[in-house]
Amino acid sequence: MTDIEAAKLVAMLFATFPSGKIEPRKQADGTPTPGGGTAGMYARLLRDLDYDLAVAAIAKVAATFRFGNMLPTVAEIREAAASLAVGD
């Protein structure tokens, strides 16, 4: 997945789960670090997936996720991707 695709994926994730808490990563002086925090971690930890598969995995999780005030974990998204790739 490219950097642009990873950014799109994270944007889709936060649009799908708007009540999820997004934490900015902060530098030693307290200023936010660009690309850090919650969005940066999701992008880094999902980047090795095929983009279209990751999009489908987020859609699959969104269809069944019951916690409206949380984001699904990276593990839940990766599990959905594996299920889509190889079947249940």
Backbone torsions as a table, in degrees:
resi	resn	phi	psi	omega
1	MET	NA	137.7	179.2
2	THR	-80.4	169.4	176.6
3	ASP	-60.6	-40.2	179.8
4	ILE	-66.1	-42.9	177.8
5	GLU	-64.3	-40.0	178.1
6	ALA	-62.4	-41.2	177.9
7	ALA	-64.4	-41.6	177.3
8	LYS	-63.4	-41.3	-180.0
9	LEU	-61.8	-45.8	179.5
10	VAL	-65.0	-40.0	177.1
11	ALA	-61.7	-40.9	177.5
12	MET	-63.4	-42.4	-179.4
13	LEU	-60.1	-48.0	-178.6
14	PHE	-72.5	-27.0	174.8
15	ALA	-72.6	-34.9	-179.8
16	THR	-73.8	-32.9	-178.6
17	PHE	-123.2	69.6	-172.6
18	PRO	-66.8	-19.7	-179.6
19	SER	-87.6	-5.3	179.2
20	GLY	-65.0	144.0	-178.1
21	LYS	-80.8	127.1	-179.5
22	ILE	-110.7	115.7	-179.4
23	GLU	-99.1	126.3	174.2
24	PRO	-77.7	146.4	174.8
25	ARG	-83.9	136.3	-177.6
26	LYS	-114.7	143.7	175.1
27	GLN	-80.4	175.0	-178.1
28	ALA	-56.4	-32.7	-179.3
29	ASP	-85.6	2.9	177.2
30	GLY	92.9	-6.1	179.1
31	THR	-80.3	146.0	-179.9
32	PRO	-65.1	146.3	176.1
33	THR	-95.6	123.0	178.8
34	PRO	-58.6	134.7	178.1
35	GLY	76.2	6.6	-178.8
36	GLY	-99.3	-161.3	177.6
37	GLY	64.5	-154.2	-175.9
38	THR	-59.2	-49.7	-178.0
39	ALA	-60.9	-44.0	-180.0
40	GLY	-63.2	-39.7	179.9
41	MET	-67.9	-43.5	177.8
42	TYR	-61.0	-44.2	179.9
43	ALA	-60.9	-46.1	-179.1
44	ARG	-65.0	-41.2	-173.8
45	LEU	-82.2	-12.8	177.6
46	LEU	-110.0	-6.0	-173.0
47	ARG	-59.1	-29.4	-177.7
48	ASP	-75.7	-11.1	178.5
49	LEU	-78.6	153.6	170.8
50	ASP	-63.8	136.5	-175.8
51	TYR	-57.5	-51.0	-178.0
52	ASP	-63.0	-36.6	176.7
53	LEU	-65.6	-42.3	179.5
54	ALA	-64.4	-40.4	176.7
55	VAL	-61.3	-45.7	178.7
56	ALA	-64.1	-36.2	179.2
57	ALA	-65.9	-42.4	177.6
58	ILE	-63.4	-41.0	177.7
59	ALA	-62.5	-40.0	179.2
60	LYS	-65.2	-44.4	178.5
61	VAL	-64.2	-42.0	-179.4
62	ALA	-60.4	-32.8	-178.2
63	ALA	-70.2	-20.0	-175.7
64	THR	-125.1	-5.4	-174.6
65	PHE	-72.7	131.1	-172.1
66	ARG	-102.9	-4.3	-174.2
67	PHE	-107.9	95.9	-173.9
68	GLY	-69.2	-17.5	-177.9
69	ASN	-102.3	13.8	-177.9
70	MET	-133.0	161.2	169.7
71	LEU	-92.7	147.6	171.9
72	PRO	-67.2	152.9	179.3
73	THR	-75.1	161.4	174.4
74	VAL	-57.5	-39.8	-179.8
75	ALA	-60.7	-40.0	179.0
76	GLU	-65.8	-39.9	178.6
77	ILE	-67.5	-43.9	179.9
78	ARG	-65.3	-37.8	177.6
79	GLU	-62.9	-42.4	177.7
80	ALA	-64.3	-40.2	178.3
81	ALA	-63.3	-43.3	179.2
82	ALA	-64.2	-40.1	178.9
83	SER	-63.0	-41.2	178.7
84	LEU	-69.6	-35.6	-176.6
85	ALA	-74.8	-39.5	-175.3
86	VAL	-120.3	-5.2	-179.9
87	GLY	91.0	163.1	-179.4
88	ASP	-71.9	NA	NA
